[in-house]
Amino acid sequence: MNKKSVLGTKALQNVILDLHGCKSTWVRSVPIKETFDAETAWEGVVQVFDLEGHPTAKRCYVWSHSIVDSKKRKFFAVLQQGPVKSPQDAVKAAIVNEIRKGQY
């Protein structure tokens, strides 16, 4: 998939800028299907971005999903650091965080 085929790249770059304070460059799209107890916990496409000038991370994984009973979307921008080393790790970390906050 080339950069021109990625919908919303600019919007996702703005999410990274807002949440993490740095510019980014799109790298690729990665389809992810995360399951738990044989059930699909989340399925979608994670966009991978290289970061410019972030103090601790060189890469960020970004995606969104619709909010129930709303036209709005919730955006996730998870840095590649610590235990997060891949788009799959980023999705798992976000799900765990949402469960801890009681929002999943």
Secondary structure, 3 states (H helix, E strand, C coil): CCHHHCCCHHHHHHHHHHHHCCEEEEEEEEEEEEEECCEEEEEEEEEEEEEECCCCCCEEEEEEEECCCCCCEEEEEEECCCCCCCHHHHHHHHHHHHHHCCCC
